[in-house]
Amino acid sequence: MAAGAEIFAFGDFELDEARCELRRVGAAVELQATPFRLLQHLIHERERVVSKEELLEAVWPVHPRTGPRAPRTPSRRSCSRT
């Protein structure tokens, strides 16, 4: 497992950060990169309300209306998926 990567369990689901995988009752759930990053961010920030602007900054490197955002510092929690 990658340093700092965790497996988060909620209901029938598990989010495995090391494998960048969501599982339901042990079976992999197909999830594209952006929804995975969104779910991952919300899980990590589950104890507080997350603003729309924070989600845009954390999950979408380019906002569809305003173009590219400032370069983001890679997070140990991010999965690089294509």
C-alpha positions as CSV (number, residue, x, y, z in Angstrom):
1,M,0.0,0.0,0.0
2,A,1.3,3.5,-0.8
3,A,2.4,5.7,2.0
4,G,-0.6,7.4,3.5
5,A,-3.1,5.5,1.4
6,E,-6.1,4.1,3.2
7,I,-9.1,2.0,2.6
8,F,-12.4,3.8,3.7
9,A,-15.5,1.7,4.3
10,F,-19.0,3.1,4.2
11,G,-22.1,1.0,3.9
12,D,-21.5,-1.7,1.3
13,F,-18.6,0.3,-0.2
14,E,-14.9,0.5,0.2
15,L,-12.7,3.2,-1.4
16,D,-9.1,1.9,-1.8
17,E,-6.8,4.8,-2.3
18,A,-3.7,2.7,-3.0
19,R,-5.5,1.0,-5.9
20,C,-7.6,4.0,-6.9
21,E,-10.6,1.7,-6.7
22,L,-14.2,1.8,-5.4
23,R,-15.7,-1.6,-4.4
24,R,-19.2,-2.6,-3.5
25,V,-19.5,-5.8,-1.6
26,G,-16.0,-6.7,-2.7
27,A,-16.6,-6.2,-6.5
28,A,-14.9,-3.3,-8.3
29,V,-17.2,-0.5,-9.4
30,E,-16.3,1.3,-12.6
31,L,-15.6,4.9,-11.8
32,Q,-13.8,7.5,-13.9
33,A,-11.0,9.6,-12.5
34,T,-13.0,12.8,-11.7
35,P,-15.9,11.1,-9.8
36,F,-13.2,9.1,-7.9
37,R,-11.4,12.3,-6.9
38,L,-14.6,14.0,-5.9
39,L,-15.6,11.0,-3.7
40,Q,-12.1,10.8,-2.3
41,H,-12.1,14.5,-1.4
42,L,-15.5,14.3,0.2
43,I,-14.5,11.3,2.3
44,H,-11.3,13.1,3.5
45,E,-13.3,16.2,4.4
46,R,-16.3,14.3,5.8
47,E,-16.3,16.1,9.2
48,R,-17.1,19.5,7.6
49,V,-19.0,21.3,4.9
50,V,-17.0,21.6,1.7
51,S,-17.6,24.7,-0.5
52,K,-18.2,24.6,-4.2
53,E,-15.0,26.6,-4.8
54,E,-13.0,24.1,-2.7
55,L,-14.4,21.2,-4.7
56,L,-13.5,23.0,-8.0
57,E,-10.0,23.7,-6.8
58,A,-9.4,20.1,-5.4
59,V,-11.1,18.0,-8.1
60,W,-11.2,19.9,-11.4
61,P,-7.8,21.2,-12.7
62,V,-9.7,23.2,-15.4
63,H,-13.0,24.9,-14.7
64,P,-15.2,24.7,-17.8
65,R,-16.3,28.3,-17.7
66,T,-13.0,30.0,-16.7
67,G,-10.3,27.9,-18.2
68,P,-7.2,26.5,-16.5
69,R,-6.6,27.1,-12.8
70,A,-3.3,27.8,-11.2
71,P,-1.1,24.7,-11.0
72,R,-2.0,22.4,-8.2
73,T,0.5,20.9,-5.8
74,P,0.2,17.1,-6.2
75,S,-1.5,15.6,-3.2
76,R,-0.5,12.3,-1.7
77,R,-4.2,11.5,-1.9
78,S,-4.6,11.9,-5.6
79,C,-4.8,9.1,-8.1
80,S,-3.6,9.6,-11.6
81,R,-6.1,7.9,-13.9
82,T,-6.7,8.5,-17.5
